Amino acid sequence: MTGRILVINPNSNTGVTATMDQLVQPLRFADGPEIACTTLEEGPRGIESQRHFDEVVGPLCDLIQREDSATSAFIIACFGDPGLGSAKETTAKPVFGICQAGMTTALNHGERVGILTNLEGDINFGLRHMRQIGIDARVAGIEPIGITVTGLDDPGPSRPALCDAAVRLRQKGTEVLVTGCAGMTAYKDDIEAASGLPVVDPIYAATAMALGAVMAA
């Protein structure tokens, strides 16, 4: 078995990239496709606005173009799926956005999906994205935790904020949770324990999908 999957962190926080690398470790196996994680150095520290979202599209596509000949599948590891359409025009290889992968995986676990997000201002952006991919009717709620992307590095406030938000989403009828930021990956077990709900990490979901695509090719 040959092949290479490239997981791209579109922000410049190398700590988040390292966490991603640890997360996908169970998907690596002898003679399987290589799973590499990389940081978009030109990206902001955290993608926290539409402007940030728009700014990373060009550098992201440039990176995909540079890595195209050595890569079998790409993953854009930001929940807003920045540049997903442009990336698919840049390469003939499959490109997975973690939002689409995470949400479609979550739909296998329940009818109503709750999304954990960072800030109040993220809600409308998230709702627009859910409408664009046609699954807004399945979203039980999008709950902000009041902590920025970069603030997730500090577990002191982040862990209880995520757990409290997960409980609120359960009270709204949520059956399965999706972490709406790559920086939340480290808190998955805590969120499940606090809420009693299954939690889908979209990075893991996207990497598993990419693995299946590469192995089936």
GUDRENMAR-647862 format. One line per 10 residues: number of its first residue (from 0); their letters; for each residue x, y, z of N, C-alpha, C. Coordinates in nm, 2 decimals. Atoms other than C-alpha are relative to their C-alpha. Example, Ala and Ser with C-alpha at 12.3 -4.5 7.8 and 13.67 -1.06 7.14 Angstrom:
2
0 = AS = 0.09:-0.12:0.00:1.23:-0.45:0.78:0.09:0.12:0.00  -0.09:-0.11:0.00:1.37:-0.11:0.71:-0.08:0.11:0.08
REM end
This chain:
217
0 = MTGRILVINP = 0.09:-0.12:0.00:0.00:0.00:0.00:0.09:0.12:0.00  -0.08:-0.13:0.01:0.14:0.34:-0.10:-0.10:0.11:0.01  0.09:-0.12:0.00:0.00:0.69:-0.08:0.04:0.09:0.12  -0.03:-0.10:-0.10:0.02:1.00:0.13:-0.12:0.09:0.02  0.11:-0.09:-0.04:-0.25:1.20:0.31:0.06:0.12:0.07  -0.05:-0.12:-0.06:-0.17:1.56:0.39:-0.11:0.08:0.08  0.10:-0.07:-0.08:-0.36:1.72:0.68:0.06:0.14:0.02  -0.05:-0.14:0.00:-0.32:2.10:0.65:-0.08:0.08:0.11  0.05:-0.09:-0.09:-0.37:2.32:0.95:0.01:0.14:-0.06  -0.01:-0.13:0.07:-0.46:2.66:0.79:0.04:0.11:0.09
10 = NSNTGVTATM = -0.05:-0.11:-0.08:-0.36:2.86:1.09:0.15:-0.03:0.04  -0.15:0.02:-0.02:0.00:2.91:1.20:0.04:-0.05:0.14  -0.02:0.05:-0.14:-0.04:2.76:1.55:0.06:-0.14:-0.01  -0.06:0.13:0.02:0.21:2.47:1.54:-0.04:-0.09:0.11  0.05:0.08:-0.11:0.07:2.35:1.88:-0.12:-0.08:-0.05  0.12:0.06:0.05:-0.26:2.28:1.71:0.04:-0.11:-0.10  -0.05:0.10:0.10:-0.08:2.09:1.43:0.05:-0.12:0.07  -0.05:0.11:-0.08:0.10:1.88:1.69:-0.11:-0.09:0.06  0.11:0.07:-0.05:-0.23:1.79:1.85:-0.07:-0.08:-0.10  0.06:0.07:0.12:-0.37:1.69:1.51:0.08:-0.12:-0.03
20 = DQLVQPLRFA = -0.09:0.11:0.03:-0.07:1.47:1.46:-0.02:-0.12:0.09  0.02:0.10:-0.10:-0.13:1.29:1.78:-0.14:-0.07:-0.02  0.13:0.05:0.02:-0.50:1.25:1.71:-0.01:-0.10:-0.11  0.01:0.10:0.11:-0.46:1.07:1.38:0.10:-0.12:0.01  -0.10:0.11:-0.01:-0.19:0.84:1.51:-0.07:-0.14:-0.01  0.06:0.14:0.01:-0.44:0.54:1.55:-0.03:-0.04:-0.14  0.03:0.03:0.14:-0.50:0.57:1.17:0.12:-0.04:-0.08  -0.12:0.04:0.07:-0.14:0.50:1.09:0.03:-0.15:0.03  -0.03:0.14:-0.02:-0.04:0.14:1.03:0.10:-0.04:-0.10  -0.11:0.05:0.08:0.24:-0.06:0.88:-0.05:-0.03:-0.14
30 = DGPEIACTTL = 0.03:0.01:0.14:0.23:-0.05:0.50:-0.12:0.08:-0.05  0.12:-0.09:0.03:-0.06:0.20:0.51:0.05:0.13:-0.06  -0.04:-0.13:0.05:-0.06:0.54:0.35:0.06:0.09:0.11  -0.06:-0.09:-0.09:0.16:0.80:0.51:-0.11:0.11:0.04  0.09:-0.11:-0.05:-0.05:1.06:0.72:0.09:0.11:0.05  -0.09:-0.11:-0.04:0.15:1.39:0.74:-0.09:0.12:0.04  0.07:-0.12:-0.04:0.03:1.70:0.92:0.10:0.12:-0.01  -0.09:-0.11:0.02:0.16:2.04:0.83:-0.08:0.13:0.03  0.05:-0.13:-0.04:0.11:2.41:0.93:0.01:0.09:-0.12  -0.01:-0.10:0.10:0.02:2.68:0.68:0.07:0.12:0.07
40 = EEGPRGIESQ = -0.08:-0.11:-0.07:0.29:2.93:0.79:-0.06:0.14:-0.03  0.05:-0.13:0.04:0.12:3.22:0.61:-0.13:0.03:0.07  0.13:-0.02:-0.06:-0.20:3.17:0.81:0.00:0.08:0.13  0.01:-0.07:-0.13:-0.32:3.37:1.11:0.02:-0.10:0.11  -0.02:0.09:-0.12:-0.26:3.24:1.46:-0.13:-0.09:0.02  0.13:0.07:-0.01:-0.63:3.14:1.46:-0.09:0.06:-0.10  0.10:-0.05:0.10:-0.90:3.17:1.19:-0.12:0.03:0.07  0.11:-0.05:-0.09:-1.15:3.38:1.38:-0.09:0.10:-0.07  0.09:-0.10:0.07:-1.32:3.60:1.11:-0.01:-0.04:-0.15  0.01:0.02:0.15:-1.44:3.60:0.75:0.13:0.05:-0.07
50 = RHFDEVVGPL = -0.12:-0.05:0.06:-1.13:3.81:0.67:0.11:-0.11:0.01  -0.10:0.10:-0.01:-0.90:3.54:0.81:-0.03:-0.12:-0.09  0.04:0.11:0.09:-1.10:3.28:0.62:0.04:0.03:-0.14  -0.03:-0.03:0.14:-1.06:3.46:0.29:0.15:0.01:-0.02  -0.14:-0.02:0.02:-0.69:3.54:0.35:0.08:-0.13:-0.02  -0.08:0.12:0.01:-0.58:3.18:0.38:-0.02:-0.08:-0.13  0.03:0.08:0.12:-0.74:3.06:0.05:0.12:-0.01:-0.10  -0.11:0.00:0.10:-0.45:3.17:-0.18:0.12:-0.08:0.05  -0.11:0.08:-0.05:-0.17:3.04:0.04:-0.03:-0.15:0.01  0.04:0.14:-0.01:-0.36:2.72:0.10:0.01:-0.07:-0.13
60 = CDLIQREDSA = 0.00:0.06:0.14:-0.41:2.65:-0.27:0.15:-0.01:-0.05  -0.14:0.01:0.04:-0.04:2.73:-0.33:0.07:-0.12:0.06  -0.06:0.12:-0.07:0.06:2.47:-0.07:-0.05:-0.13:-0.06  0.06:0.12:0.06:-0.17:2.21:-0.22:0.07:-0.02:-0.14  -0.06:0.02:0.13:-0.02:2.28:-0.57:0.14:-0.05:0.02  -0.14:0.04:-0.02:0.34:2.24:-0.43:0.00:-0.15:0.04  0.00:0.14:-0.06:0.25:1.91:-0.26:-0.08:-0.10:-0.09  0.10:0.09:0.08:0.02:1.77:-0.53:0.07:-0.13:-0.05  -0.07:0.11:0.06:0.27:1.54:-0.70:0.03:-0.11:0.11  -0.04:0.09:-0.11:0.36:1.38:-0.36:-0.11:-0.05:0.09
70 = TSAFIIACFG = 0.11:0.02:-0.10:0.01:1.35:-0.21:-0.12:-0.06:-0.07  0.12:0.08:0.06:-0.29:1.12:-0.27:-0.13:0.06:0.05  0.13:-0.07:-0.05:-0.55:1.32:-0.06:0.04:0.11:0.09  -0.02:-0.12:-0.09:-0.57:1.65:0.12:-0.11:0.02:0.10  0.10:-0.04:-0.10:-0.75:1.76:0.43:0.02:0.14:0.05  -0.01:-0.14:-0.05:-0.83:2.12:0.52:-0.05:0.00:0.14  0.03:0.02:-0.14:-0.83:2.11:0.90:-0.04:0.12:0.07  0.06:-0.11:-0.07:-1.04:2.41:0.99:-0.15:-0.02:-0.02  0.14:0.03:0.00:-1.41:2.38:1.07:-0.08:0.08:-0.10  0.07:-0.08:0.10:-1.51:2.66:0.83:0.03:-0.05:-0.14
80 = DPGLGSAKET = -0.04:0.05:0.13:-1.36:2.45:0.54:0.04:0.11:-0.10  -0.04:-0.11:0.09:-1.18:2.76:0.40:0.07:-0.05:-0.12  -0.07:0.04:0.12:-1.08:2.73:0.04:-0.04:-0.13:-0.06  0.03:0.14:0.04:-1.25:2.39:-0.01:-0.03:0.00:-0.15  0.04:0.00:0.14:-1.40:2.48:-0.35:0.12:0.03:-0.08  -0.12:-0.04:0.08:-1.08:2.65:-0.47:0.10:-0.11:0.00  -0.09:0.11:-0.01:-0.87:2.36:-0.35:-0.03:-0.11:-0.09  0.05:0.11:0.09:-1.08:2.11:-0.55:0.03:0.04:-0.14  -0.04:-0.05:0.13:-1.00:2.33:-0.85:0.15:-0.01:-0.03  -0.15:-0.01:0.00:-0.63:2.32:-0.77:0.06:-0.14:-0.03
90 = TAKPVFGICQ = -0.05:0.14:0.01:-0.59:1.94:-0.76:-0.11:-0.09:-0.05  0.09:0.11:0.03:-0.75:1.63:-0.91:-0.01:-0.10:0.11  0.00:0.09:-0.12:-0.68:1.45:-0.58:-0.12:0.04:0.08  0.11:-0.03:-0.09:-0.96:1.42:-0.33:0.04:0.10:0.11  -0.02:-0.10:-0.11:-0.99:1.72:-0.08:-0.12:-0.01:0.09  0.11:0.01:-0.10:-1.18:1.68:0.24:0.01:0.12:0.10  0.01:-0.11:-0.10:-1.30:1.97:0.46:-0.05:-0.07:0.13  0.03:0.07:-0.12:-1.33:1.87:0.82:-0.14:0.03:0.05  0.14:-0.03:-0.04:-1.67:2.04:0.87:-0.09:-0.10:-0.07  0.09:0.09:0.08:-1.84:1.84:0.59:0.02:-0.15:0.05
100 = AGMTTALNHG = -0.03:0.13:-0.05:-1.66:1.52:0.71:-0.06:-0.03:0.14  0.04:0.02:-0.13:-1.74:1.57:1.07:-0.15:0.00:0.01  0.15:0.00:-0.01:-2.11:1.66:1.02:-0.06:-0.12:-0.06  0.06:0.12:0.06:-2.18:1.37:0.78:0.03:-0.12:0.09  -0.03:0.10:-0.10:-2.01:1.14:1.03:-0.10:0.00:0.12  0.09:-0.02:-0.11:-2.22:1.28:1.31:-0.14:-0.05:-0.03  0.13:0.04:0.04:-2.54:1.21:1.12:-0.02:-0.15:0.01  0.01:0.15:-0.02:-2.47:0.84:1.15:-0.03:-0.04:0.14  0.01:0.03:-0.15:-2.49:0.87:1.53:-0.14:0.05:0.05  0.13:-0.05:-0.05:-2.82:1.07:1.56:-0.06:0.10:-0.10
110 = ERVGILTNLE = 0.07:-0.09:0.08:-3.08:1.29:1.41:0.03:0.15:0.02  -0.02:-0.14:-0.03:-2.99:1.61:1.58:0.14:0.02:0.05  -0.14:-0.02:-0.02:-2.64:1.74:1.58:0.02:0.14:0.07  -0.03:-0.12:-0.07:-2.50:2.00:1.82:0.15:0.04:-0.03  -0.13:-0.05:0.04:-2.19:2.21:1.73:0.06:0.09:0.11  -0.07:-0.09:-0.09:-1.95:2.36:1.98:0.09:0.09:-0.08  -0.08:-0.10:0.07:-1.80:2.68:1.86:0.07:0.10:0.10  -0.08:-0.09:-0.08:-1.57:2.96:1.99:-0.08:0.12:0.06  0.05:-0.13:-0.04:-1.75:3.29:1.99:-0.15:0.02:-0.05  0.14:-0.03:0.04:-2.11:3.43:1.96:0.00:0.03:-0.15
120 = GDINFGLRHM = -0.01:-0.04:0.14:-2.00:3.58:1.63:0.01:-0.11:-0.10  -0.02:0.11:0.09:-1.93:3.24:1.48:-0.13:-0.07:-0.04  0.12:0.07:0.02:-2.29:3.13:1.50:-0.06:0.02:-0.14  0.06:-0.02:0.14:-2.42:3.30:1.18:0.08:-0.05:-0.11  -0.09:0.06:0.10:-2.11:3.19:0.99:-0.03:-0.15:-0.01  0.03:0.14:0.00:-2.18:2.84:1.10:-0.13:-0.04:-0.06  0.13:0.03:0.06:-2.55:2.85:1.01:0.00:0.02:-0.15  -0.01:-0.01:0.15:-2.46:2.98:0.66:0.06:-0.12:-0.06  -0.07:0.11:0.06:-2.22:2.70:0.61:-0.09:-0.13:0.00  0.09:0.11:-0.01:-2.48:2.44:0.73:-0.10:0.00:-0.11
130 = RQIGIDARVA = 0.10:-0.02:0.11:-2.73:2.58:0.48:0.07:-0.03:-0.14  -0.07:0.03:0.13:-2.46:2.56:0.20:0.02:-0.14:-0.03  -0.02:0.14:0.02:-2.40:2.20:0.26:-0.13:-0.08:0.02  0.13:0.06:0.00:-2.77:2.13:0.30:-0.05:-0.08:0.12  0.03:0.08:-0.11:-2.79:1.99:0.65:-0.05:0.09:0.12  0.04:-0.09:-0.11:-2.91:2.30:0.85:-0.12:-0.06:0.08  0.12:0.05:-0.07:-3.24:2.12:0.94:0.04:-0.11:0.11  -0.04:0.11:-0.09:-3.04:1.85:1.13:0.08:0.06:0.12  -0.09:-0.07:-0.10:-2.85:2.11:1.35:-0.09:0.04:0.12  0.08:-0.03:-0.12:-3.00:2.12:1.71:0.04:0.14:0.05
140 = GIEPIGITVT = -0.05:-0.13:-0.06:-2.78:2.42:1.80:0.15:0.02:-0.03  -0.14:-0.04:0.01:-2.45:2.60:1.77:0.03:0.08:0.13  -0.02:-0.06:-0.14:-2.32:2.68:2.12:0.14:0.06:0.01  -0.14:-0.06:-0.02:-2.03:2.93:2.18:0.05:-0.02:0.14  -0.06:0.02:-0.13:-1.79:2.88:2.46:0.06:0.13:0.06  -0.05:-0.13:-0.05:-1.67:3.25:2.48:0.15:0.00:0.01  -0.14:0.01:0.00:-1.31:3.15:2.41:0.05:0.00:-0.14  -0.06:-0.01:0.14:-1.10:3.24:2.10:0.07:-0.13:-0.03  -0.08:0.11:0.05:-0.92:2.99:1.89:0.13:-0.01:0.08  -0.13:0.00:-0.06:-0.59:3.09:2.04:-0.01:-0.03:0.15
150 = GLDDPGPSRP = 0.02:0.02:-0.14:-0.74:3.08:2.39:-0.02:-0.14:0.04  0.02:0.14:-0.03:-0.81:2.71:2.37:0.13:-0.07:0.04  -0.13:0.06:-0.05:-0.44:2.65:2.44:0.00:-0.01:0.15  0.00:0.00:-0.15:-0.52:2.72:2.81:-0.12:-0.09:0.05  0.10:0.09:-0.04:-0.71:2.42:2.96:-0.08:0.05:0.12  0.06:-0.05:-0.12:-0.80:2.62:3.27:-0.15:0.04:-0.02  0.14:-0.05:0.03:-1.10:2.81:3.13:-0.06:-0.09:-0.11  0.06:0.06:0.12:-1.14:2.60:2.81:-0.08:-0.13:0.03  0.06:0.13:-0.03:-1.22:2.26:2.96:-0.14:0.02:0.06  0.14:-0.02:-0.05:-1.52:2.38:3.18:-0.09:0.07:-0.09
160 = ALCDAAVRLR = 0.09:-0.07:0.10:-1.65:2.61:2.91:-0.05:-0.09:-0.10  0.04:0.10:0.10:-1.66:2.33:2.66:-0.10:-0.10:0.06  0.09:0.10:-0.06:-1.82:2.09:2.90:-0.14:0.07:0.03  0.13:-0.07:-0.03:-2.09:2.35:3.01:-0.08:0.02:-0.13  0.07:-0.02:0.13:-2.17:2.43:2.64:-0.06:-0.13:-0.05  0.05:0.13:0.04:-2.20:2.06:2.57:-0.13:-0.04:0.07  0.12:0.03:-0.08:-2.46:2.02:2.85:-0.11:0.08:-0.05  0.11:-0.09:0.05:-2.66:2.32:2.72:-0.05:-0.06:-0.13  0.05:0.06:0.13:-2.67:2.15:2.37:-0.08:-0.12:0.03  0.08:0.12:-0.03:-2.79:1.83:2.52:-0.14:0.04:0.05
170 = QKGTEVLVTG = 0.13:-0.04:-0.04:-3.07:2.02:2.69:-0.09:0.05:-0.12  0.08:-0.04:0.12:-3.17:2.15:2.34:-0.04:-0.12:-0.09  0.04:0.12:0.08:-3.22:1.79:2.22:0.11:-0.06:-0.09  -0.11:0.05:0.07:-2.88:1.73:2.08:0.03:-0.15:0.03  -0.03:0.14:-0.02:-2.80:1.36:2.02:0.15:-0.04:-0.02  -0.14:0.02:0.03:-2.44:1.39:1.90:0.06:0.13:-0.01  -0.07:-0.12:0.00:-2.18:1.66:1.93:0.11:0.00:-0.10  -0.12:-0.01:0.08:-1.92:1.79:1.69:0.08:0.12:0.05  -0.09:-0.11:-0.04:-1.62:2.00:1.80:0.02:0.09:-0.12  0.00:-0.10:0.11:-1.63:2.31:1.58:0.13:0.08:-0.02
180 = CAGMTAYKDD = -0.13:-0.06:0.01:-1.26:2.40:1.61:0.11:-0.10:0.02  -0.11:0.10:-0.01:-0.94:2.20:1.56:0.06:0.01:0.14  -0.06:-0.02:-0.13:-0.82:2.35:1.89:-0.07:-0.07:0.12  0.08:0.07:-0.10:-1.09:2.16:2.08:0.03:-0.15:0.01  -0.03:0.14:0.01:-0.95:1.82:1.99:0.05:-0.06:0.13  -0.06:0.05:-0.13:-0.76:1.78:2.32:-0.11:-0.02:0.11  0.10:0.00:-0.11:-1.09:1.81:2.52:-0.11:-0.10:-0.03  0.10:0.09:0.04:-1.29:1.54:2.34:-0.05:-0.09:0.11  0.04:0.10:-0.11:-1.29:1.29:2.63:-0.08:0.07:0.11  0.07:-0.08:-0.10:-1.39:1.56:2.88:-0.14:0.04:-0.04
190 = IEAASGLPVV = 0.13:-0.04:0.05:-1.68:1.68:2.67:-0.09:-0.12:0.00  0.08:0.12:0.00:-1.81:1.32:2.63:-0.04:-0.03:0.14  0.02:0.04:-0.13:-1.78:1.26:3.00:-0.11:0.10:0.07  0.08:-0.10:-0.05:-1.96:1.58:3.09:-0.14:0.00:-0.05  0.13:-0.01:0.07:-2.25:1.56:2.84:-0.07:-0.14:-0.01  0.06:0.13:0.03:-2.30:1.18:2.81:-0.03:-0.02:-0.14  0.03:0.01:0.14:-2.31:1.23:2.44:0.12:-0.04:-0.08  -0.12:0.03:0.09:-2.09:1.09:2.16:0.05:0.13:-0.06  -0.06:-0.12:0.06:-1.85:1.35:2.03:0.08:-0.04:-0.12  -0.08:0.02:0.13:-1.72:1.35:1.67:0.11:0.11:-0.01
200 = DPIYAATAMA = -0.11:-0.09:0.04:-1.38:1.50:1.61:0.01:0.01:-0.15  0.01:-0.01:0.15:-1.40:1.63:1.25:0.13:-0.03:-0.06  -0.13:0.02:0.06:-1.02:1.60:1.20:0.01:-0.15:-0.02  -0.01:0.14:0.01:-1.03:1.23:1.28:-0.10:-0.06:-0.11  0.10:0.05:0.10:-1.35:1.18:1.07:0.05:0.02:-0.14  -0.05:-0.03:0.13:-1.19:1.35:0.77:0.11:-0.08:-0.04  -0.12:0.08:0.03:-0.87:1.16:0.80:-0.04:-0.15:-0.03  0.05:0.13:0.02:-1.06:0.83:0.82:-0.06:-0.01:-0.14  0.06:0.00:0.14:-1.25:0.92:0.50:0.11:0.01:-0.10  -0.11:-0.01:0.10:-0.93:1.02:0.32:0.07:-0.14:-0.01
210 = LGAVMAA = -0.07:0.13:0.00:-0.77:0.69:0.43:-0.08:-0.10:-0.09  0.09:0.09:0.08:-1.07:0.50:0.28:0.01:0.03:-0.15  -0.01:-0.04:0.14:-1.04:0.70:-0.04:0.13:-0.05:-0.06  -0.13:0.03:0.05:-0.67:0.64:-0.08:0.01:-0.15:-0.02  -0.01:0.14:0.00:-0.70:0.27:0.00:-0.08:-0.06:-0.11  0.09:0.05:0.11:-0.98:0.22:-0.25:0.04:0.04:-0.14  -0.05:-0.05:0.13:-0.80:0.40:-0.53:0.07:-0.11:-0.07
REM end
